[in-house]
Amino acid sequence: MVTKEVTIAEARNQLSAHVRSAEHGTPVVITRRGRAVAAIVSTADFERLERLRAAGPQAGLAGLAGGWDGAEELVRAAAARRRGPTRWDDESS
């Protein structure tokens, strides 16, 4: 994903242009003294981030699910599924 990087002053002076960039899929990273401190992203990207955060690390790869009907069910099913023994659990050393 291509991103733009701007200083706080540049972001302030050209906010509407940077918001348009984010709307069209190009996030804008805002820096202070050369360090990234914030970002302007599309609402779709923000909502995807919120879904990942809500799923938590315990959802594993299923936490990446989203964007289609029933994705939440997949995440719940994966989280509820008890993992069975692996083939290595039965092998003796």
Helices and strands as residue ranges (DSSP letters): E 4-7, H 8-13, H 15-23, E 28-32, E 35-40, H 43-55, G 57-64, H 71-80
